[in-house]
């Protein structure tokens, strides 16, 4: 039996062949500790610095503003906890949103438990923060505003430039979790105006277990982990050279054809929506119609559970929510925050396309999902009819 069509690229991406090839020498031959001063160490150190240049080039920042981490979760924790630890006395307020990833939510919860005041901004029906709300709740004692760049479930993009301008007018720093955006759309940190930005390698065809944090020069931040002086003292621990090399290579590859690949994937995503909406009356698009990731299509199938649709379509590998925190059959908190009724939110399926997605995949996946929805709907109708007698 062949593998199903993979439409879950927002959960994780396959490691690109070129990335694996770039990593292999650092797994098989070059083993030096980057902190050592002999040739083995210098060789590893130079590889890390090359990767730092590659990441910086994709983000449009300086190389000494890039710090390597074990992934997006650590980058978020370091940005939020490290910057608030270094905040000026008297700034004990944090501004975030109700639709953040747990890697942002939970550090904010910890700060609140430790006496910080945390304001969680609502979103509109498209899943976007309103700038008027940012203006209303940003204060003179706000230390940090942390808002994701692109939502992992709906793909909706947040107005980070406007958020940054408002936050900076109050003297606050701005952090964004850009795990879902980097490598899919242009992400230029100076244009966004952010002070801190998190990157997750496995979302852009690098391996799991490596990420990066952009820290704008002049941004006060303290390490969360304690140890030696790696990464300029911000992130202690001997660097994971093979994975850092892989992240650098993935960033360089993403930069080479970012616009072309984005256009290709967007066309396929839109084709998938056309095919589904033509065959499923009442299907609902969740997320902003235009301001969202070009690969992401979150839809609610009417009258059924999204999990049931996927269960009846074994030829399609997709998700009913974020793979990082799937669990019981509960409606998505993101979709509920957008104003969806629970029954509609429970019908949601996230379809996220990637570099391996072809036109044939889209056609086959659409047929399979439509067939599955019809099958599940028929079972629901029969069950409802039996219950009424």
C-alpha positions in Angstrom: 0.0 0.0 0.0 1.4 3.4 -1.0 1.7 6.2 1.5 -1.1 8.7 1.6 -0.9 12.2 0.1 0.9 14.4 2.6 -1.1 17.6 3.3 0.2 18.3 6.7 3.3 20.5 6.0 2.3 22.9 8.8 2.9 20.1 11.3 6.3 19.2 9.9 8.2 19.0 6.6 10.4 16.3 5.1 14.1 17.1 5.2 15.3 18.1 1.8 17.9 15.9 0.1 20.3 18.8 -0.2 20.0 19.4 3.5 20.8 15.8 4.3 23.8 15.9 2.1 25.0 19.1 3.7 24.6 17.5 7.2 26.3 14.1 6.4 29.9 15.2 6.7 29.2 16.6 10.1 27.7 13.3 11.2 30.3 11.0 9.6 33.6 12.8 9.5 33.8 16.2 11.3 33.2 15.7 15.0 35.1 18.6 16.6 33.8 20.7 19.4 33.2 24.2 18.1 34.7 25.7 21.2 38.0 23.9 20.8 40.9 25.9 19.3 42.5 23.2 17.3 41.7 22.4 13.6 38.8 20.1 14.5 37.1 22.8 16.6 37.8 25.6 14.2 36.3 23.6 11.3 33.1 23.1 13.3 33.0 26.7 14.4 33.4 27.9 10.8 30.5 25.6 9.7 28.3 27.2 12.4 29.2 30.7 11.3 28.4 29.8 7.7 25.0 28.6 8.8 24.5 31.8 10.8 25.1 33.8 7.6 22.6 31.7 5.7 19.9 32.2 8.3 20.7 35.9 8.6 20.4 36.3 4.8 16.9 34.7 4.7 15.7 37.0 7.6 17.5 40.1 6.3 19.5 40.7 9.5 23.1 40.8 10.7 24.8 37.6 11.5 25.5 38.5 15.1 21.7 38.9 15.6 21.1 35.1 15.0 21.3 32.7 17.9 20.8 28.9 17.5 18.4 26.9 19.7 17.0 23.4 19.8 13.8 24.6 18.0 10.9 27.0 17.9 9.7 26.2 21.4 13.1 27.0 23.0 13.4 30.1 20.9 10.0 31.3 22.1 10.8 30.6 25.7 14.1 32.4 25.5 12.6 35.4 23.8 9.7 35.8 26.2 11.3 34.8 29.5 14.7 36.2 28.7 13.4 39.6 27.6 11.0 40.0 30.4 13.7 39.0 32.9 15.8 41.8 31.5 12.9 44.4 31.4 13.2 47.7 33.1 11.9 47.9 36.6 8.3 49.0 36.6 7.5 47.3 33.3 5.5 44.2 34.4 2.8 44.1 31.7 2.8 41.7 28.7 0.5 41.8 25.6 -0.2 38.7 23.6 -3.2 37.1 21.7 -5.7 34.4 22.4 -4.6 32.3 19.4 -0.9 31.8 20.2 0.9 28.4 20.0 1.4 26.7 23.5 5.1 27.5 23.1 4.1 31.2 23.6 1.0 30.7 25.7 2.7 28.7 28.5 5.6 31.1 29.1 3.1 33.9 29.3 1.1 31.8 31.8 4.2 31.4 33.9 4.9 35.1 33.9 1.3 35.7 35.0 1.6 33.2 37.8 4.8 35.0 38.9 2.9 38.3 39.2 3.0 39.8 35.7 -0.1 41.3 34.2 -0.9 39.6 30.9 -3.4 40.9 28.4 -4.6 38.5 25.8 -6.0 40.3 22.7 -9.0 38.9 20.9 -9.1 38.3 17.1 -11.7 39.1 14.5 -13.7 36.5 12.5 -10.8 36.0 10.2 -8.4 35.3 13.1 -6.5 38.6 12.9 -5.7 41.0 15.8 -7.2 44.5 15.4 -4.7 47.3 15.6 -7.2 49.4 17.5 -7.1 46.7 20.3 -3.3 46.9 20.4 -3.6 50.7 20.7 -6.1 50.3 23.5 -4.2 47.8 25.6 -0.5 48.7 25.0 0.6 50.7 28.0 3.6 52.6 29.4 4.5 49.7 31.6 4.2 47.1 28.8 7.5 45.3 28.6 6.8 42.9 25.7 4.3 42.3 22.9 4.4 38.7 21.7 2.2 37.8 18.7 2.7 35.1 16.1 3.4 36.1 12.5 1.2 33.3 11.0 -1.3 31.1 12.7 -0.4 27.4 12.6 -4.1 26.3 12.2 -5.6 28.8 9.8 -2.5 30.4 8.3 -3.9 33.9 9.0 -1.2 36.5 9.0 -1.0 39.1 11.8 -0.4 42.8 11.1 3.1 42.8 12.7 4.3 46.0 11.2 1.5 48.0 12.7 1.8 46.1 16.0 5.5 46.9 16.2 4.9 50.6 15.6 2.4 50.8 18.4 4.4 48.7 20.8 7.6 50.8 20.2 5.7 54.0 20.7 5.1 52.7 24.3 8.7 51.7 24.7 7.9 47.9 24.6 9.8 45.2 22.7 8.1 43.0 20.1 8.5 39.2 19.7 7.0 37.1 17.0 6.8 33.4 16.6 7.5 33.1 12.9 7.8 29.3 12.9 5.1 28.8 10.3 6.1 31.8 8.1 9.9 31.5 7.6 10.6 29.8 4.3 7.0 30.1 3.0 6.7 33.9 2.7 9.2 36.7 2.7 10.1 37.4 6.4 12.4 40.5 6.8 12.9 41.3 10.4 13.6 45.0 9.9 10.6 45.5 7.7 8.4 43.8 10.3 9.9 46.0 13.0 10.3 43.2 15.5 13.0 42.9 18.1 12.8 39.1 18.5 11.8 36.4 16.0 11.6 32.7 16.4 12.5 30.1 13.7 11.8 26.3 13.8 13.9 24.2 11.4 11.5 21.4 10.8 8.9 23.8 9.4 11.2 24.7 6.4 12.7 21.3 5.4 15.4 21.2 8.0 15.5 18.5 10.7 13.6 18.5 13.9 15.5 19.7 17.0 17.1 22.9 15.6 15.9 26.5 15.5 17.0 30.0 15.8 16.2 33.3 17.5 16.7 36.7 16.0 17.6 39.3 18.6 17.9 42.9 17.3 21.0 44.6 18.4 20.4 46.6 21.6 17.6 44.4 22.8 18.0 43.5 26.5 17.7 39.7 27.0 19.1 37.3 29.6 19.7 33.5 29.1 17.1 31.1 30.4 19.5 28.2 30.6 22.7 28.5 32.6 26.0 27.1 31.6 29.0 28.1 29.5 29.3 31.0 27.1 28.0 29.4 23.9 26.1 31.6 21.4 27.6 34.8 22.9 26.5 33.6 26.4 22.8 33.6 25.5 22.2 29.9 24.8 24.7 27.6 26.7 25.4 24.1 25.5 27.7 22.6 22.9 26.2 23.4 19.5 24.5 20.8 17.5 26.7 21.3 14.5 25.1 18.9 12.0 21.6 20.2 12.6 22.7 23.8 12.6 24.4 23.2 9.2 21.1 21.7 8.0 19.1 24.7 9.1 21.5 27.0 7.3 21.3 25.0 4.1 17.5 24.9 4.3 17.4 28.7 4.7 19.7 29.2 1.7 17.6 26.8 -0.4 14.4 28.6 0.6 15.8 31.9 -0.4 16.6 30.7 -3.9 13.1 30.2 -5.2 10.8 31.6 -2.5 8.6 33.7 -4.8 8.3 31.0 -7.4 7.5 28.2 -5.0 5.0 30.4 -3.1 3.1 31.2 -6.3 3.0 27.5 -7.3 1.7 26.4 -3.9 -0.8 29.2 -3.7 -2.3 28.1 -7.1 -2.6 24.5 -5.9 -4.1 25.6 -2.6 -6.7 27.7 -4.4 -7.5 24.9 -6.8 -8.1 22.6 -3.8 -10.5 25.1 -2.4 -12.4 25.4 -5.7 -12.7 21.6 -6.0 -13.9 21.1 -2.5 -16.4 24.0 -2.5 -17.9 22.9 -5.8 -18.7 19.4 -4.3 -19.4 20.1 -0.6 -22.4 22.6 -0.1 -21.9 24.6 3.0 -18.2 24.0 3.4 -16.6 27.0 5.2 -13.2 28.6 4.8 -11.6 29.3 8.1 -9.1 32.2 8.2 -8.5 35.4 6.3 -9.4 35.1 2.6 -6.2 36.7 1.4 -3.9 37.5 4.4 -2.9 34.0 5.2 -0.1 31.6 4.4 -0.1 30.6 0.7 0.0 26.9 1.5 -2.7 26.7 4.1 -6.4 25.8 3.7 -8.5 25.3 6.8 -12.0 24.3 6.1 -15.0 23.1 8.1 -17.0 20.3 6.6 -20.7 20.7 7.4 -22.6 18.3 9.6 -19.7 16.0 10.5 -16.5 15.8 12.5 -13.4 16.7 10.7 -11.7 13.7 12.3 -14.4 11.5 10.8 -13.8 12.9 7.3 -10.0 12.2 7.6 -10.7 8.7 9.1 -12.8 7.9 6.0 -10.0 9.3 3.7 -7.0 7.1 4.5 -5.4 8.3 1.3 -4.9 11.8 2.7 -2.6 12.7 5.6 -3.9 15.9 7.1 -4.8 17.3 10.5 -7.8 18.6 12.4 -5.6 21.0 14.3 -2.0 21.6 15.3 -0.1 18.4 15.6 1.9 19.9 18.4 -1.0 19.7 20.7 -3.7 17.4 19.3 -5.5 15.4 21.9 -9.2 14.8 22.8 -12.1 15.6 20.5 -12.4 19.2 21.5 -13.1 22.1 19.2 -10.1 24.2 18.3 -9.6 27.1 20.6 -8.3 29.2 17.7 -11.5 28.6 15.7 -13.7 29.3 18.8 -11.8 32.6 19.3 -12.7 33.5 15.8 -16.4 33.1 16.7 -17.2 29.7 15.2 -19.8 27.6 16.9 -18.4 24.4 18.5 -20.1 22.2 16.0 -18.5 24.1 13.1 -15.1 24.1 14.7 -15.3 20.3 15.2 -15.8 19.9 11.4 -12.5 21.6 10.7 -9.7 20.0 8.7 -6.3 21.7 8.1 -4.8 21.0 4.7 -1.3 22.4 4.3 0.6 22.0 1.1 4.3 21.9 0.4 7.2 21.4 -2.0 6.2 17.8 -2.7 2.6 18.6 -3.5 1.6 18.3 -7.2 -1.5 19.0 -9.2 -2.2 15.3 -9.3 -2.1 15.2 -5.5 -4.6 18.0 -5.2 -7.0 16.4 -7.6 -6.8 13.0 -5.9 -7.0 14.5 -2.4 -10.1 16.5 -3.3 -11.8 13.5 -4.7 -11.0 11.5 -1.6 -12.1 14.2 0.8 -15.4 14.8 -1.0 -16.1 11.0 -1.1 -15.3 10.8 2.6 -17.6 13.7 3.5 -20.5 12.2 1.5 -19.9 8.8 3.2 -19.7 10.2 6.7 -22.7 12.5 6.1 -24.8 9.6 5.0 -23.9 7.7 8.1 -24.8 10.7 10.2 -28.2 11.0 8.5 -28.9 7.3 9.0 -28.0 7.5 12.7 -30.1 10.6 13.2 -33.0 9.0 11.4 -32.7 5.9 13.6 -32.7 8.0 16.7 -35.9 9.7 15.9 -38.0 6.6 15.6 
